[in-house]
Amino acid sequence: MEQWTRFVLRHRRVVLLVWLVVLVLGGIATVRIAPLLSNNFSVPGTPSARARTALAHAFGEKPEGTFTLVFQARHARDSALLARLDLVAARAARRVGGRATPVEAASAGVAFGLIETPLDLSHAKRATPALQRLLGTPPGVEHAYVTGGAAIQSDLDPIFAADLRKGESIAVPIALLVLLAVFGFSAAVTMPFVFAACTITASLGVMYWVARAIATPTYVTNLIELVGLGIAIDYSLLVVHRFREELARGLDKDDAIVETMRTSGRAIIFSGATVTIGLIALIAVPVPFMRMMGVAGFLIPVMSVLAALTLQPTLLSLYGPRGVAARFAVPVRAGFWARLAASIMRRPLLYLAVGGTVLVAAAVPAIWIQLTPGSSFGIPRTPPAIHGFDVLRGAVGTGALSPIDVVVVGSAPAATARLSAELQRDPEIERTLPPRSSNGDTLVEAYGRHDYGTEAAQQFVHRLRSQLIPAARFPAQADVLTGGAPAQGVDFLDRSYAYFPWLILAVLALTYLVLLRAFRSVVLPLKAVLLNVLSVGASYGMLVVIFRWHVGHDVAWLYPDAQVEGWIPIFLFAMLFGLSMDYEVFLVSRMREAWDNGADNATAVAHGLERTGRIITAAAVIMVAAFSGFLAGRIVGLQEFGMGLAVAVLLDATVVRSLLVPSLMAVFGRWNWWLPPWLARVLRVSPS
């Protein structure tokens, strides 16, 4: 690390120039990325994905490329009006390369029709504004809407952008106030923001080129900007604080930078590695949505560590001692953290019982968690596409835009007729369209009474596959595939959670190995892993308490929802396991330094808390502020994600790092630092 830092300092101008180019190019990419993004929960190889392929092959349809036209008219059943609307729909369909179905009356005041296109979701989303302009408001119609999955996602893009700006307007001022409290009125408060701007634009710049080639979730922009803001400011804050300490010891500027990077810089590398482990493990999950969220999340710590190794020492050199000098910093009670550590060391079992009870109590409600692949209700109702959906839903039922598609590959007319009749009688089905055939395949479309992501819709898909289709007695040569949004949601959850246990095991094992090398101890990494599992469980439990049980959701203006979006627990685990470990690494690294310098266990723990307690608290406040940006938005999935992150980081920085870590270290005593000589040789570190 010393050699690397001196190399960077010798080439500081080149480093600054490179990061300036990254900042400019990444900023351009940031502006252009939104139209490329779309949320697609399809999972290759599943029955729903095979049904989608069969639909495209036999009927030239892609469900995600289908638009629904909704017309509000006083006389929606008038045949002359319906004929005119057929012409309007056909003309609009031709302009987007699609085919219009006949417009039909859904009620006395609502008519609707479909435009089926071969477009995938991202291209259909980009075609939506043109289709809306082409449709206009035909004569005899009061309001006309273009809705459907692609149209809704198109109308949500400005909301995502506005929510992101609102989140940043909350997070940035809070971060600035915390930095002023720590650094005082000093130029140093600007350094973390420069660092964050570079890492965020670098991550989004890479993500832009990824999104041009691979379908990428809409959530990645908000994820990278808000999580990236918290991580980048935290890393820079910790480094600048250590730089001040080294200057206070009398070191000159370059030596202080080198010593800062040897200690805090090394801790950031291990911290970033733990964050990266969980997120890169997501890439191994064979679910495209999860993989791409993993890629986006993975870029955040990678770019932050790269910037910490190159840009951060360069900025320290540029600002120098005068630039980081403290003026009017908030005074801190001397020895508070040392006295807390001393109290814990005297009564470790009491603090352990209190802290453990809090975490376990927070985690227990996770037993009642319910998952959904998504929902059409966890979004604002004001955009035109969503309002059109609500109009149609009021006329034909909740499942208006999410039919269940049963594709029969091969000839089986009798069995298909039996299945269609059974679907018409099923209490979960609102209506069923007559079977239609093309190229030897047959399609049966059924519209449910519940939204595609609800528990009722999921249960019906399972019942359809396990009972109704077998009861129709299809011949052996017929391949019956269940598709559509409800089936796709079930397959998304089934495939994602089939791999989740393996993801957990991989992350636990790899994190333990990384921390084994970082802490040079067999016991400390095990303690850290177990405490992190409890922290993640507590975040799950609080999601249930707040969103399902509605405890306190009105205070934060959160959307009450009985179900948690299925991607959230998996992604929370992958993200939180590393984020929570950040503070563990910074805290225990300082304890390790004191132990290596000859302090006893109690003194080492007190030293670590005294040196890092204030700065970890400040870093946690900044991180929670960044995550509160998700809560300020209007998308329930991101609200749930932000709440899970904020709760876990808050508990981690208070209960875990301030109470449980030192109390456990008091209980373990000398065993905290145990590392067998043979294992030290394998790890190529000095034995404890």
C-alpha positions as CSV (number, residue, x, y, z in Angstrom):
1,M,0.0,0.0,0.0
2,E,2.9,2.4,0.8
3,Q,4.5,1.8,-2.6
4,W,1.2,2.2,-4.4
5,T,0.3,5.4,-2.6
6,R,3.7,7.0,-3.4
7,F,3.3,5.9,-7.0
8,V,-0.1,7.7,-7.2
9,L,1.3,10.8,-5.5
10,R,4.1,11.0,-8.1
11,H,1.5,10.9,-10.9
12,R,-1.2,12.9,-9.2
13,R,-1.9,15.2,-12.2
14,V,-2.5,12.2,-14.5
15,V,-4.9,10.7,-11.9
16,L,-6.8,13.9,-11.6
17,L,-7.1,14.2,-15.4
18,V,-8.3,10.6,-15.8
19,W,-11.0,11.2,-13.1
20,L,-12.0,14.5,-14.7
21,V,-12.6,12.6,-18.0
22,V,-14.6,9.9,-16.2
23,L,-16.7,12.6,-14.5
24,V,-17.6,14.3,-17.8
25,L,-18.2,11.1,-19.8
26,G,-20.1,9.5,-16.9
27,G,-22.3,12.6,-16.5
28,I,-23.2,12.4,-20.2
29,A,-24.1,8.8,-19.8
30,T,-26.2,9.5,-16.7
31,V,-28.4,11.9,-18.7
32,R,-29.0,9.3,-21.5
33,I,-29.5,6.1,-19.5
34,A,-33.2,6.3,-18.5
35,P,-34.8,5.4,-21.8
36,L,-32.7,2.2,-21.9
37,L,-34.1,0.9,-18.6
38,S,-37.1,-1.3,-18.0
39,N,-38.2,-3.7,-15.2
40,N,-38.6,-7.2,-16.7
41,F,-39.1,-10.2,-14.4
42,S,-39.0,-12.9,-17.0
43,V,-36.8,-15.9,-16.2
44,P,-35.4,-17.9,-19.1
45,G,-36.1,-21.7,-19.1
46,T,-39.2,-21.4,-16.9
47,P,-42.7,-22.4,-18.2
48,S,-43.7,-18.7,-18.4
49,A,-40.7,-17.9,-20.5
50,R,-41.3,-20.9,-22.8
51,A,-44.9,-19.7,-23.2
52,R,-43.7,-16.3,-24.2
53,T,-41.4,-17.8,-26.8
54,A,-44.3,-19.9,-28.1
55,L,-46.5,-16.8,-28.3
56,A,-43.9,-14.9,-30.3
57,H,-43.4,-17.9,-32.7
58,A,-47.0,-18.9,-33.3
59,F,-48.8,-15.6,-33.0
60,G,-46.1,-13.0,-33.4
61,E,-46.9,-11.5,-30.0
62,K,-44.8,-10.4,-27.1
63,P,-46.9,-9.8,-24.0
64,E,-44.4,-7.1,-22.8
65,G,-44.8,-5.4,-26.2
66,T,-48.6,-5.3,-26.1
67,F,-50.4,-1.9,-25.6
68,T,-53.9,-1.5,-24.3
69,L,-56.0,1.4,-25.7
70,V,-58.7,2.6,-23.3
71,F,-61.4,5.0,-24.4
72,Q,-63.8,6.8,-22.1
73,A,-67.0,7.7,-24.1
74,R,-70.6,8.4,-23.1
75,H,-71.9,5.8,-25.6
76,A,-69.1,3.2,-25.6
77,R,-71.4,0.5,-26.9
78,D,-72.4,2.4,-30.0
79,S,-71.4,0.3,-33.0
80,A,-70.5,3.3,-35.2
81,L,-68.2,4.7,-32.6
82,L,-66.5,1.3,-32.1
83,A,-66.0,1.0,-35.9
84,R,-64.3,4.5,-35.9
85,L,-62.1,3.5,-33.0
86,D,-61.1,0.3,-34.9
87,L,-59.8,2.5,-37.7
88,V,-57.9,4.8,-35.2
89,A,-56.4,1.8,-33.5
90,A,-55.3,0.1,-36.7
91,R,-53.7,3.3,-38.0
92,A,-51.8,3.8,-34.7
93,A,-50.7,0.1,-34.7
94,R,-49.3,0.3,-38.2
95,R,-47.1,3.2,-37.2
96,V,-45.5,1.1,-34.4
97,G,-45.3,-2.1,-36.5
98,G,-48.1,-3.8,-34.6
99,R,-51.5,-5.3,-35.1
100,A,-54.7,-3.9,-33.6
101,T,-57.4,-6.2,-32.2
102,P,-61.1,-5.1,-32.5
103,V,-62.1,-2.4,-30.0
104,E,-64.9,-3.7,-27.7
105,A,-67.1,-2.2,-25.1
106,A,-66.1,-3.0,-21.5
107,S,-69.0,-1.1,-20.0
108,A,-71.5,1.6,-21.0
109,G,-68.7,4.2,-20.7
110,V,-65.5,2.4,-21.4
111,A,-64.2,0.7,-24.6
112,F,-60.8,-0.9,-25.1
113,G,-58.6,-2.7,-27.6
114,L,-55.1,-4.1,-27.9
115,I,-52.1,-3.3,-30.1
116,E,-49.9,-6.3,-30.3
117,T,-46.3,-5.7,-31.3
118,P,-43.1,-7.8,-31.6
119,L,-41.2,-5.2,-29.5
120,D,-39.4,-6.2,-26.4
121,L,-40.1,-4.2,-23.2
122,S,-37.5,-1.5,-23.5
123,H,-38.3,-0.8,-27.2
124,A,-42.0,-0.8,-26.5
125,K,-41.4,1.7,-23.7
126,R,-39.6,4.0,-26.0
127,A,-42.4,3.7,-28.6
128,T,-45.0,4.8,-26.1
129,P,-44.8,8.6,-26.5
130,A,-45.2,8.3,-30.2
131,L,-48.2,6.0,-29.8
132,Q,-49.8,8.4,-27.4
133,R,-49.4,11.3,-29.9
134,L,-50.8,9.2,-32.7
135,L,-53.9,8.1,-30.7
136,G,-54.8,11.6,-29.6
137,T,-58.5,12.0,-28.6
138,P,-60.7,10.6,-31.3
139,P,-64.1,12.3,-32.0
140,G,-66.8,11.0,-29.7
141,V,-64.3,10.1,-27.0
142,E,-63.9,12.1,-23.8
143,H,-60.5,10.6,-22.8
144,A,-58.1,8.2,-24.6
145,Y,-55.3,6.4,-22.9
146,V,-52.4,4.2,-23.9
147,T,-51.7,1.7,-21.1
148,G,-50.1,-1.6,-20.5
149,G,-46.7,-2.6,-19.0
150,A,-44.5,-0.7,-21.4
151,A,-46.7,2.4,-21.3
152,I,-46.8,2.4,-17.5
153,Q,-43.0,2.1,-17.3
154,S,-42.7,5.0,-19.8
155,D,-44.9,7.2,-17.7
156,L,-43.0,6.2,-14.5
157,D,-39.6,7.4,-15.8
158,P,-40.2,11.1,-14.9
159,I,-41.4,9.9,-11.5
160,F,-38.2,8.0,-10.9
161,A,-36.2,11.0,-11.9
162,A,-38.2,13.4,-9.7
163,D,-38.0,10.9,-6.8
164,L,-34.3,10.8,-7.2
165,R,-33.9,14.5,-7.1
166,K,-36.1,14.7,-4.0
167,G,-34.1,12.0,-2.4
168,E,-30.8,13.8,-3.1
169,S,-32.3,17.1,-1.8
170,I,-32.8,15.3,1.5
171,A,-29.6,13.3,1.6
172,V,-27.1,15.9,0.5
173,P,-28.0,18.6,3.0
174,I,-27.9,16.1,5.9
175,A,-24.6,14.8,4.8
176,L,-23.3,18.4,4.5
177,L,-24.4,19.1,8.1
178,V,-22.8,16.0,9.4
179,L,-19.5,16.7,7.6
180,L,-19.6,20.3,9.0
181,A,-20.1,18.9,12.5
182,V,-17.1,16.6,12.0
183,F,-14.7,18.8,10.0
184,G,-15.9,22.2,11.0
185,F,-16.0,25.0,8.5
186,S,-13.3,23.6,6.3
187,A,-12.6,23.0,2.6
188,A,-12.5,19.3,3.7
189,V,-16.3,19.1,3.6
190,T,-16.3,19.4,-0.2
191,M,-13.9,16.4,-0.6
192,P,-16.4,13.6,0.0
193,F,-18.8,15.2,-2.5
194,V,-16.1,15.4,-5.2
195,F,-15.3,11.8,-4.4
196,A,-19.0,10.8,-4.6
197,A,-19.6,12.6,-7.9
198,C,-16.7,10.7,-9.5
199,T,-17.7,7.3,-8.3
200,I,-21.4,7.7,-9.1
201,T,-20.8,9.0,-12.6
202,A,-18.2,6.2,-13.2
203,S,-20.7,3.6,-12.1
204,L,-23.5,5.0,-14.2
205,G,-21.2,5.4,-17.2
206,V,-20.4,1.7,-17.1
207,M,-24.1,0.9,-16.6
208,Y,-25.1,2.9,-19.6
209,W,-23.0,0.6,-21.9
210,V,-24.3,-2.5,-20.2
211,A,-27.9,-1.3,-20.6
212,R,-27.4,-0.8,-24.3
213,A,-26.6,-4.5,-24.7
214,I,-28.7,-6.2,-21.9
215,A,-32.1,-5.5,-20.4
216,T,-31.5,-3.5,-17.2
217,P,-33.9,-2.7,-14.4
218,T,-35.3,0.9,-14.0
219,Y,-34.2,0.8,-10.4
220,V,-30.5,0.9,-11.1
221,T,-30.2,4.7,-11.4
222,N,-31.8,5.4,-8.0
223,L,-29.8,2.5,-6.6
224,I,-26.4,3.7,-7.8
225,E,-26.9,7.4,-7.1
226,L,-28.3,7.1,-3.5
227,V,-26.4,4.0,-2.3
228,G,-23.3,5.3,-4.1
229,L,-23.6,8.6,-2.4
230,G,-23.7,7.0,1.1
231,I,-20.8,4.7,0.5
232,A,-18.6,7.2,-1.2
233,I,-19.1,9.9,1.4
234,D,-18.5,7.4,4.2
235,Y,-15.2,6.1,2.7
236,S,-13.9,9.6,2.1
237,L,-15.0,10.8,5.5
238,L,-13.1,8.0,7.2
239,V,-10.0,8.6,5.2
240,V,-10.0,12.4,5.7
241,H,-10.5,11.9,9.5
242,R,-7.5,9.5,9.7
243,F,-5.4,12.0,7.6
244,R,-6.1,14.7,10.2
245,E,-5.0,12.3,12.9
246,E,-1.7,11.6,11.1
247,L,-1.0,15.3,10.6
248,A,-1.7,15.9,14.3
249,R,1.1,13.4,15.0
250,G,3.5,15.6,13.3
251,L,3.9,13.8,9.9
252,D,4.4,15.9,6.8
253,K,1.8,15.9,4.1
254,D,3.0,13.0,1.9
255,D,4.0,10.8,4.9
256,A,0.6,11.4,6.5
257,I,-1.2,10.4,3.2
258,V,0.9,7.2,3.0
259,E,0.2,6.3,6.6
260,T,-3.5,7.1,6.1
261,M,-3.7,4.8,3.1
262,R,-1.7,2.1,4.9
263,T,-4.3,2.0,7.7
264,S,-7.7,3.4,6.7
265,G,-7.0,2.8,3.0
266,R,-6.4,-0.9,3.7
267,A,-9.6,-1.1,5.8
268,I,-11.5,0.4,2.9
269,I,-10.2,-2.3,0.6
270,F,-11.4,-5.1,2.9
271,S,-14.6,-3.2,3.5
272,G,-15.3,-2.8,-0.2
273,A,-14.4,-6.4,-0.7
274,T,-17.1,-7.5,1.7
275,V,-19.7,-5.3,0.0
276,T,-18.7,-6.7,-3.4
277,I,-18.9,-10.3,-2.3
278,G,-22.6,-10.3,-1.7
279,L,-23.4,-8.3,-4.8
280,I,-21.2,-10.3,-7.2
281,A,-22.8,-13.5,-5.9
282,L,-26.1,-12.2,-7.3
283,I,-24.6,-12.5,-10.8
284,A,-24.6,-16.3,-10.3
285,V,-28.4,-16.3,-9.7
286,P,-29.9,-17.3,-13.1
287,V,-32.6,-14.6,-12.9
288,P,-31.8,-11.6,-15.3
289,F,-33.4,-9.0,-13.1
290,M,-31.4,-10.1,-10.0
291,R,-28.2,-10.4,-12.1
292,M,-28.5,-6.9,-13.4
293,M,-29.3,-5.5,-10.0
294,G,-26.2,-7.3,-8.8
295,V,-24.1,-5.8,-11.6
296,A,-25.3,-2.3,-10.7
297,G,-24.7,-2.8,-7.0
298,F,-21.3,-4.4,-7.6
299,L,-20.2,-1.3,-9.5
300,I,-20.7,0.9,-6.5
301,P,-18.1,-0.6,-4.1
302,V,-15.7,-1.4,-7.0
303,M,-15.7,2.2,-8.2
304,S,-15.5,3.5,-4.6
305,V,-12.5,1.3,-3.9
306,L,-10.8,2.4,-7.1
307,A,-11.4,6.0,-6.3
308,A,-10.2,5.5,-2.7
309,L,-6.9,4.0,-4.0
310,T,-6.3,6.7,-6.7
311,L,-8.4,9.8,-6.4
312,Q,-8.6,10.0,-2.6
313,P,-4.8,10.3,-2.0
314,T,-4.6,12.7,-4.9
315,L,-7.3,14.9,-3.3
316,L,-5.6,14.8,0.1
317,S,-2.4,16.0,-1.6
318,L,-4.3,18.7,-3.4
319,Y,-6.2,20.0,-0.3
320,G,-3.2,19.6,2.0
321,P,-3.0,20.4,5.7
322,R,-4.6,23.8,5.3
323,G,-7.5,22.4,3.2
324,V,-8.4,19.8,5.9
325,A,-7.8,22.1,8.9
326,A,-10.7,22.2,11.4
327,R,-12.4,25.5,12.2
328,F,-15.4,25.7,14.6
329,A,-15.9,21.9,14.7
330,V,-18.6,20.6,17.1
331,P,-17.0,19.8,20.4
332,V,-17.2,16.2,21.6
333,R,-17.2,15.1,25.2
334,A,-13.7,13.7,25.8
335,G,-13.6,10.0,26.5
336,F,-17.3,9.2,26.0
337,W,-16.6,6.2,23.9
338,A,-13.8,5.1,26.1
339,R,-16.1,5.3,29.2
340,L,-18.8,3.4,27.3
341,A,-16.2,0.7,26.5
342,A,-15.1,0.5,30.1
343,S,-18.7,0.1,31.3
344,I,-19.3,-2.7,28.8
345,M,-16.1,-4.4,29.8
346,R,-17.3,-4.4,33.4
347,R,-20.8,-5.7,32.6
348,P,-20.5,-7.5,29.3
349,L,-23.3,-10.0,29.8
350,L,-25.8,-7.2,30.6
351,Y,-25.0,-5.3,27.5
352,L,-25.0,-8.5,25.5
353,A,-28.4,-9.4,26.8
354,V,-29.9,-6.0,26.1
355,G,-28.4,-5.7,22.6
356,G,-29.2,-9.3,21.6
357,T,-32.8,-8.9,22.8
358,V,-33.3,-5.8,20.7
359,L,-32.0,-7.5,17.5
360,V,-33.9,-10.7,18.0
361,A,-37.2,-8.8,18.8
362,A,-36.7,-6.8,15.6
363,A,-36.1,-9.9,13.6
364,V,-39.0,-12.1,14.8
365,P,-41.7,-10.4,12.7
366,A,-39.8,-11.6,9.6
367,I,-41.6,-14.9,10.1
368,W,-44.8,-13.3,8.7
369,I,-43.2,-11.8,5.6
370,Q,-45.2,-12.3,2.3
371,L,-43.6,-11.9,-1.0
372,T,-44.9,-10.5,-4.3
373,P,-43.2,-10.5,-7.7
374,G,-44.6,-7.0,-8.1
375,S,-47.8,-5.0,-8.0
376,S,-49.7,-2.5,-10.1
377,F,-50.8,-0.7,-6.9
378,G,-47.5,0.3,-5.4
379,I,-47.1,3.2,-7.8
380,P,-48.6,6.7,-8.1
381,R,-52.0,6.8,-9.8
382,T,-51.6,10.2,-11.5
383,P,-49.8,9.4,-14.8
384,P,-52.0,8.9,-17.9
385,A,-51.1,5.2,-18.5
386,I,-51.8,4.3,-14.9
387,H,-55.1,6.3,-14.9
388,G,-56.1,4.5,-18.0
389,F,-55.3,1.2,-16.3
390,D,-57.5,2.2,-13.4
391,V,-60.4,3.1,-15.7
392,L,-60.2,-0.3,-17.4
393,R,-59.8,-2.1,-14.1
394,G,-63.0,-0.4,-12.9
395,A,-64.8,-1.7,-16.0
396,V,-63.5,-5.3,-16.4
397,G,-61.7,-6.2,-13.1
398,T,-58.3,-6.0,-11.5
399,G,-56.6,-8.5,-13.8
400,A,-57.4,-6.3,-16.9
401,L,-53.8,-5.9,-17.9
402,S,-52.3,-9.1,-16.7
403,P,-54.1,-12.1,-18.3
404,I,-53.0,-15.7,-17.8
405,D,-51.9,-17.1,-21.1
406,V,-52.2,-20.9,-21.6
407,V,-50.3,-21.9,-24.8
408,V,-51.0,-25.4,-26.1
409,V,-48.2,-26.4,-28.4
410,G,-49.7,-29.1,-30.6
411,S,-53.2,-30.1,-31.6
412,A,-55.6,-30.9,-28.6
413,P,-58.9,-29.2,-29.4
414,A,-61.0,-31.3,-27.0
415,A,-58.7,-30.8,-24.0
416,T,-58.3,-27.1,-24.8
417,A,-62.1,-26.8,-24.8
418,R,-62.4,-28.5,-21.4
419,L,-59.7,-26.3,-19.9
420,S,-61.4,-23.1,-21.3
421,A,-64.8,-24.2,-19.9
422,E,-63.2,-24.9,-16.5
423,L,-61.5,-21.5,-16.5
424,Q,-64.8,-19.8,-17.2
425,R,-66.3,-21.5,-14.1
426,D,-63.4,-20.8,-11.8
427,P,-64.2,-18.2,-9.1
428,E,-60.7,-16.6,-9.5
429,I,-61.3,-15.8,-13.3
430,E,-63.2,-12.7,-14.3
431,R,-63.6,-13.7,-18.0
432,T,-62.0,-15.9,-20.6
433,L,-61.5,-15.2,-24.3
434,P,-62.4,-17.9,-26.8
435,P,-59.4,-20.1,-27.8
436,R,-57.6,-19.0,-30.9
437,S,-55.1,-20.9,-33.0
438,S,-52.2,-20.1,-35.2
439,N,-49.5,-22.2,-36.8
440,G,-50.8,-25.3,-35.1
441,D,-50.7,-23.8,-31.6
442,T,-53.7,-22.6,-29.5
443,L,-53.9,-19.7,-27.0
444,V,-56.4,-19.4,-24.1
445,E,-56.4,-16.1,-22.3
446,A,-58.0,-15.8,-18.9
447,Y,-58.3,-12.5,-16.9
448,G,-58.2,-12.9,-13.1
449,R,-60.1,-11.0,-10.4
450,H,-56.9,-10.0,-8.6
451,D,-53.7,-8.2,-9.5
452,Y,-51.0,-10.4,-10.9
453,G,-48.7,-10.1,-7.9
454,T,-51.2,-10.8,-5.1
455,E,-51.2,-14.0,-3.0
456,A,-54.5,-15.0,-4.6
457,A,-53.1,-14.7,-8.2
458,Q,-50.0,-16.7,-7.2
459,Q,-52.1,-19.5,-5.6
460,F,-54.3,-19.7,-8.8
461,V,-51.2,-20.2,-11.0
462,H,-50.1,-23.1,-8.8
463,R,-53.6,-24.5,-8.9
464,L,-53.8,-24.1,-12.7
465,R,-50.6,-26.0,-13.2
466,S,-51.1,-28.7,-10.6
467,Q,-54.9,-29.3,-11.0
468,L,-56.8,-27.6,-13.8
469,I,-54.4,-28.5,-16.7
470,P,-54.0,-32.1,-15.6
471,A,-57.8,-32.4,-15.2
472,A,-58.3,-31.3,-18.8
473,R,-56.5,-34.5,-19.9
474,F,-54.2,-33.2,-22.7
475,P,-52.7,-35.8,-24.9
476,A,-49.0,-36.7,-24.2
477,Q,-47.8,-35.0,-27.4
478,A,-49.2,-31.6,-26.4
479,D,-47.0,-29.3,-24.5
480,V,-49.2,-27.0,-22.3
481,L,-47.4,-23.8,-21.1
482,T,-48.6,-21.3,-18.6
483,G,-47.5,-17.8,-19.2
484,G,-48.6,-14.2,-18.7
485,A,-47.7,-11.8,-15.8
486,P,-49.1,-14.0,-13.0
487,A,-47.2,-17.1,-14.1
488,Q,-44.1,-15.1,-14.8
489,G,-44.2,-13.7,-11.2
490,V,-44.6,-17.2,-9.7
491,D,-41.6,-18.4,-11.8
492,F,-39.5,-15.4,-10.8
493,L,-40.1,-16.1,-7.1
494,D,-39.6,-19.8,-7.4
495,R,-36.3,-19.5,-9.3
496,S,-34.9,-16.7,-7.2
497,Y,-35.6,-18.4,-3.9
498,A,-34.4,-21.8,-5.1
499,Y,-30.9,-20.2,-5.3
500,F,-31.2,-17.9,-2.3
501,P,-29.9,-20.5,0.3
502,W,-26.8,-21.1,-1.9
503,L,-26.3,-17.4,-2.2
504,I,-26.4,-17.1,1.6
505,L,-23.9,-19.9,2.1
506,A,-21.5,-18.5,-0.5
507,V,-21.6,-15.0,1.0
508,L,-21.1,-16.2,4.5
509,A,-18.1,-18.4,3.6
510,L,-16.4,-15.8,1.4
511,T,-17.0,-13.0,3.8
512,Y,-15.5,-15.1,6.6
513,L,-12.4,-15.8,4.5
514,V,-11.9,-12.1,3.7
515,L,-12.3,-11.0,7.3
516,L,-10.0,-13.9,8.4
517,R,-7.3,-12.2,6.4
518,A,-8.3,-8.7,7.5
519,F,-8.6,-9.3,11.2
520,R,-5.9,-12.1,11.5
521,S,-8.3,-13.9,13.9
522,V,-10.4,-17.0,13.7
523,V,-13.0,-15.8,16.2
524,L,-13.7,-12.2,15.1
525,P,-14.8,-13.0,11.6
526,L,-17.2,-15.6,12.9
527,K,-18.7,-13.1,15.4
528,A,-19.0,-10.5,12.6
529,V,-20.8,-12.9,10.3
530,L,-23.3,-14.0,12.9
531,L,-24.1,-10.5,14.0
532,N,-24.6,-9.5,10.4
533,V,-27.1,-12.3,9.9
534,L,-29.1,-10.9,12.9
535,S,-28.9,-7.3,11.4
536,V,-30.3,-8.5,8.1
537,G,-33.1,-10.5,9.9
538,A,-34.0,-7.3,11.9
539,S,-34.3,-5.4,8.6
540,Y,-36.7,-8.1,7.3
541,G,-38.7,-8.0,10.5
542,M,-39.1,-4.2,10.4
543,L,-40.4,-4.4,6.8
544,V,-43.2,-6.5,8.1
545,V,-43.9,-4.2,11.0
546,I,-44.0,-1.0,9.0
547,F,-45.4,-2.1,5.7
548,R,-47.7,-5.0,6.5
549,W,-48.7,-4.1,10.1
550,H,-48.7,-0.4,9.3
551,V,-46.8,0.6,12.4
552,G,-45.5,4.1,11.9
553,H,-46.0,4.2,8.1
554,D,-48.1,7.3,8.3
555,V,-45.3,9.2,10.0
556,A,-43.0,8.7,7.1
557,W,-45.7,8.8,4.4
558,L,-45.0,5.3,3.4
559,Y,-47.3,3.1,1.2
560,P,-48.9,0.4,3.3
561,D,-48.6,-3.0,1.6
562,A,-49.1,-6.5,3.0
563,Q,-46.5,-7.9,0.6
564,V,-42.8,-7.2,0.1
565,E,-41.5,-7.2,-3.4
566,G,-39.7,-10.5,-4.0
567,W,-36.3,-9.0,-5.1
568,I,-36.0,-7.0,-1.9
569,P,-35.0,-9.6,0.7
570,I,-32.4,-11.2,-1.6
571,F,-30.9,-7.9,-2.6
572,L,-31.1,-6.5,0.9
573,F,-29.1,-9.5,2.1
574,A,-26.5,-9.1,-0.6
575,M,-26.2,-5.4,0.0
576,L,-26.5,-5.2,3.7
577,F,-24.1,-8.0,4.5
578,G,-21.3,-5.9,3.1
579,L,-22.5,-2.5,4.2
580,S,-23.0,-3.7,7.8
581,M,-19.5,-5.1,7.7
582,D,-18.1,-1.7,6.8
583,Y,-18.3,-0.4,10.3
584,E,-17.1,-3.8,11.7
585,V,-13.9,-3.5,9.6
586,F,-13.2,0.1,10.6
587,L,-13.9,-0.6,14.3
588,V,-12.0,-3.8,14.7
589,S,-9.1,-2.6,12.5
590,R,-8.4,0.1,15.1
591,M,-8.7,-2.4,17.9
592,R,-6.3,-4.7,16.1
593,E,-3.8,-1.8,15.7
594,A,-3.9,-1.2,19.5
595,W,-3.6,-5.0,20.2
596,D,-0.6,-5.3,17.9
597,N,1.0,-2.3,19.7
598,G,0.9,-4.2,22.9
599,A,-2.3,-3.1,24.5
600,D,-4.4,-5.7,26.5
601,N,-7.8,-6.8,25.3
602,A,-9.8,-4.2,27.4
603,T,-7.5,-1.3,26.3
604,A,-7.6,-2.4,22.7
605,V,-11.4,-2.4,22.7
606,A,-11.6,1.0,24.4
607,H,-9.1,2.4,22.0
608,G,-11.1,1.2,19.0
609,L,-14.3,2.6,20.2
610,E,-12.7,5.9,21.3
611,R,-11.0,6.4,17.9
612,T,-13.9,5.3,15.7
613,G,-17.1,5.7,17.7
614,R,-17.8,9.3,16.7
615,I,-16.7,8.9,13.1
616,I,-18.7,5.6,12.6
617,T,-21.8,7.4,14.1
618,A,-21.4,10.2,11.6
619,A,-20.9,7.8,8.7
620,A,-24.0,5.9,9.7
621,V,-26.1,9.1,9.9
622,I,-24.9,10.0,6.4
623,M,-25.7,6.5,5.1
624,V,-29.2,6.6,6.7
625,A,-29.7,10.0,5.1
626,A,-28.8,8.6,1.7
627,F,-31.2,5.7,2.1
628,S,-34.0,8.1,3.3
629,G,-33.9,9.3,-0.3
630,F,-35.7,6.0,-1.2
631,L,-38.3,6.6,1.4
632,A,-39.1,10.1,0.0
633,G,-40.1,8.5,-3.4
634,R,-43.4,7.3,-4.5
635,I,-42.6,3.7,-5.6
636,V,-43.4,1.2,-2.9
637,G,-40.6,-1.3,-3.9
638,L,-37.9,1.4,-3.5
639,Q,-39.6,2.6,-0.2
640,E,-39.3,-0.9,1.1
641,F,-35.7,-1.3,0.0
642,G,-34.7,2.1,1.5
643,M,-36.4,1.3,4.8
644,G,-34.7,-2.1,5.0
645,L,-31.3,-0.5,4.4
646,A,-31.8,2.4,6.8
647,V,-33.1,0.2,9.7
648,A,-30.2,-2.3,9.3
649,V,-27.5,0.4,9.1
650,L,-29.0,2.3,12.1
651,L,-29.2,-0.9,14.2
652,D,-25.7,-1.9,13.0
653,A,-24.0,1.4,14.0
654,T,-25.8,1.6,17.4
655,V,-26.8,-1.7,18.8
656,V,-24.3,-4.0,17.0
657,R,-21.1,-1.9,16.9
658,S,-21.6,0.1,20.1
659,L,-22.9,-2.7,22.3
660,L,-22.7,-6.2,21.0
661,V,-19.2,-6.1,19.4
662,P,-17.4,-4.8,22.5
663,S,-19.5,-7.0,24.9
664,L,-18.7,-10.1,22.9
665,M,-15.1,-9.1,22.8
666,A,-15.1,-8.7,26.5
667,V,-16.5,-12.2,26.9
668,F,-14.0,-13.8,24.5
669,G,-11.0,-12.0,25.9
670,R,-7.7,-13.3,24.6
671,W,-9.5,-15.6,22.2
672,N,-10.5,-12.6,20.1
673,W,-7.1,-12.6,18.6
674,W,-6.4,-16.3,18.3
675,L,-4.9,-17.4,15.0
676,P,-3.1,-20.7,14.8
677,P,0.5,-20.4,13.5
678,W,-0.2,-22.9,10.6
679,L,-3.2,-20.8,9.5
680,A,-1.1,-17.6,9.7
681,R,1.4,-19.2,7.4
682,V,-1.4,-20.1,4.9
683,L,-2.8,-16.5,5.0
684,R,0.7,-15.1,4.8
685,V,0.2,-12.9,7.9
686,S,2.0,-12.6,11.2
687,P,0.5,-14.8,14.0
688,S,-1.4,-13.1,16.8
